[in-house]
Amino acid sequence: MSVAVVLRYRKAVTYGHHALLGALEAEPPQTPFTVAFATSPEATAAEITAGLRTADRVLVLWSFYSPDAAALAVELATIRALVDDARVLHVAGGVHATAEPQQVLDAGWDVAAIGEGETTVIRLLDAVGTDAPLTGVRGLAVRDADGVAVRTGPAITRELDAFGSFSLRYSKFGPIELTRGCIYACRFCQTPFMFSARFRHRSVENVRWHVKAMVDAGMKDVRFTTPTSLSYGTQTEEPDLDAVEELLGTVRAELPPHGRVFFGSFPSEVRPEHVTPDAMRMLRKYVSNDNIIIGAQSGSDRMLAASRRGHGAEPVLDAVRIAAEAGFRPNVDFLFGMPGEDAADAEASLRLAEAVADLGGRVHAHTFMPLPGTPWRDAEPAFVAAETITTFDRLAARGALYGHWRRQAEHAERLAEAAKAYPRRAPRRRTTPTWRDAGGGEGI
Ligand code: SF4
């Protein structure tokens, strides 16, 4: 049987889809398949309809973050109203589906993909293409007869070098994923939960392959995704600057003279204690970014300890000074409203934010969200006081503060409501789910 794969292709989540395409290109399934990119609900419905004309089955692959889950459930219902067919399987992937499979199944998706999707998508295509039960595909959750999410076992994880970060076949490029997983355990963060509490680094040679492919395709800018840029090559909290330099030197060597390397800036960041004069001098030799993003989160030592950040407030200011002296504009991430944050903690953060601004840096303000999968999923966000917001507005007026903190406060309320509706419980594992359990119809 053939399968038409429709990617619900949203700007916010292209990296995840590109990684799946990279996997399908590196180790193609036996099942013949096509790929379509759908950038709106209407386009998704149209691609599903087209897929039903040319293939035996249609797999619609979704990926989303927790704050977007509710809006995308509405979108899914819209698409189903336009085209609903038993040969179509809507698969939710990404961090929210991993953390809350029951929520996404109840919201209307047929299958939740749990954890890393590369191997899962290859096996899922072959299971669907051979009409095999989904029980053989690890890394999924499907409904049982009672509607309860049952898991098919942990997803198979591989070294990052096994698959490309992006798709050559469809010319879908993007940042190169340098490192997956994180040894730190910040209580608000989904990364260690979604992947693992250790670093898995892409090798320098594999990064070189990516850069060469990008240059061959006419690109000149290289960016990376990594939880903490200066942790490249290490398995400890101590950076390995030689490993970082080898990486950046290799990337530079592959780029044309007008090529640019962005490291420690969007879409990645550095930890404050890793910002040393040596590290900044080394970066200056290779990188093209004029700014560096530093994860601070709070100016309160008490809140930094409570959130298990693994550093205090003082290293943040040191990092800002060192980065600025090296010629980088520091953009510093702050997270307001963490559980247990009181007026003194908020005041300490605002003082640090103002000091950052006075040193020429910018504050990237976030509001705490109780994200699924994190230790703080069920924690009550602290109240963000009017005085804090007044200071935000004053800093923003100086051009020293930016961010989506207002929208995140709204997301936080929705996530807290969803968490209450879905109390934590142990996952159920079963070995009998089939395509039909997952929403397939008669005869499938
Ligand atoms: S916030 Fe950054 S350093 Fe902390 S666990 Fe997440 S990815 Fe790691």
Boltz pocket constraint, residues with backbone or C-beta under 6 A from the ligand:
constraints:
  - pocket:
      binder: B
      contacts: [[A, 182], [A, 183], [A, 184], [A, 185], [A, 186], [A, 189], [A, 190], [A, 191], [A, 192], [A, 227], [A, 228], [A, 295], [A, 309]]
      max_distance: 6.0
